[in-house]
């Protein structure tokens, strides 16, 4: 049985069993799209089916888009990894952040992992307001000495760096530097155009965790306060879908798998030189997450570890998990890229783990 057939069988099982209402899975191997499987419903209210070109708000899966834009601009000489953020964005120097570099942000060691506790969805959707609030943050530690997941701030800091360097929003750079060269410009977004919103998959919270609430003192709230918690309700908001929030992305699985195949050098389309791409597939910082307490391992812009493994596991897989169980990444040892998009926001990555196991089998 081919890999495509085995992927299809797992996807059908997950959807037919009711475990997942809608799934999209893509695999690139040897520079070819060897599996592109969709099943289930994108919108239960209308019965609209998931197709290969249905975009999903896959949350942090989209951080790879921000990373790629930053590396492409660095390769063009717009800045380098050790450029202080404040050199491009002077307001960012407030509160003792003058020495924070782009490298620190890429490795989640910048010291500003959390948004202000009173931030609102409206602010998160307003670029000028949210970047002003991020610029005013004070670091929690000396940059480069500790790590904690910069859930939202990763995207807003790097997005403003891109805007200052290019004079245009990061969404423009994403389209010109990533989407168009890969031929998937209408499948990769930060902020979606109004005329594309009807395509997006509708997110749903997991019935198995209905009624579950994190305690008020959960450290997670220091990263993403309750008002902007990455839930189904938040992710389905039209203003959120329209907004440039480059800590996440609205994407298709096949576009994300194609991106990782290109980064790994297996496509005829190259986004980065071999030397630059190598920075994505080697560990740049490893240590305990100061806020969440779990191990963490970062390259210059990607997380290390295949789906289904413990956080911080060091292996040849690099990519991004997204809240709710979506995943996209690549086995840097083989160049095989996998992307899984789903609209039920589970608290685990079981589906992505099963599919990664199939990829490992070949």
C-alpha positions, 0 to 999 in steps of 0.5 A, spaced: 500 500 500 502 506 498 504 512 503 498 516 500 493 510 501 495 509 508 495 516 509 488 516 506 486 510 510 488 514 517 484 520 515 478 516 513 478 513 520 479 519 524 473 522 520 468 516 520 469 515 527 467 522 529 474 523 532 475 529 527 470 533 523 475 535 518 482 534 516 487 536 511 493 532 510 499 533 505 506 530 504 512 532 500 517 526 498 523 527 493 520 534 491 513 531 489 506 531 492 505 524 494 499 525 499 494 530 499 488 528 502 482 531 505 476 529 508 470 531 513 466 538 513 469 545 513 463 548 516 458 543 520 452 549 519 452 548 511 455 541 510 461 545 506 466 539 505 473 540 506 477 540 500 485 541 498 484 548 498 480 550 504 484 554 509 485 553 516 487 557 521 492 553 524 495 558 529 502 557 530 503 552 524 504 559 521 510 561 525 514 558 519 511 563 514 514 569 519 521 565 520 521 564 512 520 571 510 525 573 516 530 569 513 529 571 506 530 578 507 536 577 511 539 573 505 538 579 501 541 584 506 536 587 510 538 585 516 542 579 520 540 575 525 544 579 530 541 586 528 538 589 534 531 590 533 531 597 536 536 598 530 530 598 525 524 599 530 527 605 535 521 605 539 522 597 541 528 600 546 523 602 551 524 598 558 531 595 557 530 592 550 535 595 546 540 589 546 534 584 544 536 582 537 533 578 531 536 572 533 533 572 540 526 573 538 527 567 533 529 563 539 524 565 544 530 568 548 528 575 547 525 576 554 518 578 552 514 572 551 507 575 554 502 580 552 499 585 557 494 582 561 489 587 559 490 586 551 483 585 547 482 582 541 481 589 537 488 591 539 491 584 537 487 586 530 490 593 530 497 593 528 499 600 530 496 599 537 498 592 538 506 593 536 506 600 540 504 595 546 509 590 545 514 596 544 513 598 551 514 591 554 519 590 559 523 584 559 523 578 564 530 577 563 537 578 560 536 577 553 539 571 550 540 567 557 533 564 558 527 562 554 520 562 554 515 561 548 513 567 545 506 565 543 504 572 540 510 577 541 514 572 536 510 574 530 508 582 532 516 583 533 518 580 527 512 582 523 514 590 525 522 588 523 519 586 516 515 592 516 520 597 518 525 594 513 521 593 507 516 599 508 510 594 507 506 590 512 509 583 513 503 580 509 505 583 503 512 580 504 509 573 505 505 574 498 511 576 494 517 572 498 514 566 499 507 565 496 508 567 489 515 563 488 511 557 491 505 558 487 501 558 493 499 565 494 492 564 495 493 558 500 498 562 505 495 568 509 496 572 515 490 576 514 485 574 509 482 578 504 474 579 505 473 575 499 476 569 501 473 568 508 468 564 505 473 559 504 476 558 511 474 552 515 470 553 521 474 551 528 470 548 533 472 546 540 473 539 542 467 536 546 471 532 550 474 538 554 467 542 554 467 545 560 474 545 562 477 551 564 484 553 566 485 555 573 486 563 573 493 562 575 495 558 569 502 561 567 499 560 560 495 566 561 501 570 562 503 569 554 496 569 551 491 573 556 484 570 556 481 575 551 485 573 546 486 565 548 487 561 541 480 558 542 475 556 536 471 562 538 477 567 537 479 563 531 472 564 528 472 572 528 472 575 522 476 581 524 481 575 527 481 572 520 482 579 516 488 581 521 495 580 520 497 576 526 504 573 524 504 568 530 499 564 526 497 563 519 491 561 515 493 556 511 492 549 507 496 543 508 499 542 501 501 549 501 505 548 508 508 541 506 510 545 500 514 550 504 517 545 508 519 541 502 522 548 499 526 549 505 529 542 505 531 543 498 527 538 495 523 542 490 526 545 484 523 552 487 529 554 492 527 560 497 534 560 501 541 558 500 543 551 503 547 555 508 541 559 510 537 553 510 541 550 515 540 555 520 533 552 520 535 545 521 540 545 527 539 547 534 540 554 536 538 554 543 535 549 548 533 549 555 527 549 560 521 554 558 521 559 564 514 560 564 511 553 562 516 549 565 517 544 559 523 542 555 524 546 549 529 546 543 529 551 538 533 552 531 533 559 528 525 560 527 523 553 528 521 548 534 525 541 534 521 535 535 516 531 531 509 531 533 507 526 538 514 526 542 515 530 548 516 537 548 524 539 547 525 532 544 531 533 539 531 529 533 531 531 525 524 533 525 523 541 525 517 545 524 511 548 528 505 545 532 499 549 532 494 550 538 488 545 537 493 539 534 495 542 527 502 541 525 507 542 519 514 540 519 520 536 515 524 531 517 531 534 515 534 527 515 530 525 509 527 532 506 520 529 507 515 534 509 508 533 513 502 538 514 496 536 518 490 541 518 484 540 522 478 544 525 477 541 532 481 544 537 484 538 541 489 538 547 493 533 543 497 532 537 495 524 536 492 525 529 499 528 527 503 523 531 499 518 527 501 521 520 508 522 522 509 515 524 506 513 517 511 518 514 517 515 518 515 508 515 516 511 508 
